[in-house]
């Protein structure tokens, strides 16, 4: 499997916790988005790069495995990995880790597809700009 990845650190904010002081389950998808945005910016393929070329990349699948709770103020590390795929989709895997106790808080995966911004039609192959970016990117390999 070939991939690129990046990590970003954040803190669990008061607005992200429920009445029990635990990060509400839906906010993990926001953490995934933080990770995707950071990975896109650091790898020169941000959402705006895609949008400015006439494409949307909506999420069509999301999966979250909750492992250990996060609470208000916890330092969090979000690692996002983009998996190189032969299909015209973006496959991201995530690890959200609580840096206070070094426990994995959740693992996840999302899939996105390319839609033409004008026609709203699904692209069955990668757009040429993205195919070019794939060729220029230094992909890591997992043994």
C-alpha positions in Angstrom: 0.0 0.0 0.0 1.3 3.5 -0.9 0.3 6.5 1.1 1.2 10.0 2.3 0.4 11.2 5.8 0.6 14.2 8.1 -0.3 14.9 11.7 -1.6 18.0 13.4 -2.2 18.7 17.1 -5.2 20.4 18.6 -6.9 20.7 22.0 -10.4 19.5 22.7 -12.5 22.7 23.0 -15.3 23.3 25.4 -17.7 23.6 22.5 -16.8 20.0 21.5 -17.8 18.3 24.7 -21.2 17.1 25.9 -22.8 17.5 29.4 -20.5 14.7 30.7 -17.4 16.6 29.6 -16.6 14.0 26.9 -16.0 15.0 23.3 -19.3 14.4 21.4 -19.0 11.5 18.9 -19.9 13.7 15.9 -16.9 16.0 16.5 -14.5 13.2 15.5 -15.6 13.8 11.9 -14.5 17.4 12.4 -11.1 16.2 13.6 -10.9 14.0 10.5 -11.6 17.1 8.4 -8.8 19.0 10.3 -6.5 16.2 9.4 -7.5 16.1 5.7 -7.2 19.9 5.4 -3.7 19.8 7.0 -2.6 16.9 4.8 -3.9 18.7 1.7 -2.1 21.9 2.6 1.2 20.1 3.3 1.1 18.0 0.2 0.1 20.8 -2.2 -3.4 19.5 -3.0 -5.8 21.4 -0.8 -9.6 21.5 -1.2 -9.2 24.9 -2.8 -6.7 23.5 -5.3 -9.4 21.0 -6.3 -12.3 23.5 -6.3 -10.3 26.0 -8.3 -9.9 23.4 -11.0 -13.7 22.8 -11.2 -14.3 19.8 -8.9 -16.0 19.0 -5.7 -14.9 16.0 -3.6 -17.9 15.0 -1.4 -17.6 12.3 1.2 -19.6 9.2 0.2 -18.4 6.8 3.0 -17.4 7.5 6.6 -16.5 5.0 9.3 -15.4 5.7 12.9 -14.2 3.2 15.5 -14.3 4.7 19.0 -11.7 3.4 21.4 -11.1 5.8 24.3 -12.8 9.1 25.3 -11.4 12.5 24.9 -12.3 15.3 27.4 -12.2 19.0 27.5 -8.6 20.4 27.2 -7.0 17.1 26.2 -4.1 17.6 23.7 -5.0 15.6 20.6 -2.9 14.3 17.7 -4.8 13.7 14.4 -2.9 11.7 11.9 -4.4 11.5 8.4 -3.2 9.1 5.7 -4.2 9.4 2.0 -4.1 5.9 0.4 -3.0 5.8 -3.2 -5.9 4.3 -5.1 -6.4 3.0 -8.7 -10.0 4.2 -8.4 -10.9 7.8 -8.9 -11.6 8.4 -5.2 -9.8 9.8 -2.2 -9.4 7.2 0.6 -8.2 8.6 3.9 -7.5 6.8 7.1 -7.3 8.5 10.5 -5.9 8.0 14.0 -7.0 10.4 16.7 -4.7 10.0 19.8 -5.0 11.5 23.2 -1.6 12.9 24.0 -2.4 13.2 27.7 -2.4 9.4 28.1 -1.0 8.3 24.8 -4.2 6.2 24.1 -5.8 5.9 20.6 -9.2 7.6 20.9 -10.5 6.6 17.6 -9.6 5.2 14.2 -11.5 6.0 11.0 -11.8 6.0 7.2 -13.5 8.2 4.7 -13.9 7.9 0.9 -14.5 10.9 -1.4 -15.3 11.0 -5.1 -14.7 13.6 -7.8 -17.7 15.5 -9.1 -17.6 18.0 -11.9 -18.6 21.3 -10.3 -20.5 22.5 -13.4 -22.4 19.3 -14.3 -22.4 17.6 -10.8 -21.5 14.4 -12.6 -19.4 11.7 -11.1 -15.9 11.4 -12.6 -15.0 7.8 -13.4 -11.3 8.6 -13.8 -9.0 11.0 -12.0 -9.0 14.6 -13.4 -5.8 15.2 -15.3 -4.4 17.7 -12.8 -4.9 15.2 -10.0 -3.3 12.4 -12.1 -0.3 14.7 -12.6 -0.1 15.4 -8.9 -0.1 11.7 -8.1 2.9 11.3 -10.4 4.9 14.0 -8.7 4.1 13.0 -5.1 6.6 11.0 -3.1 4.5 8.1 -1.8 5.6 6.0 1.2 5.2 2.2 1.2 4.0 0.1 4.0 5.7 -3.2 4.4 
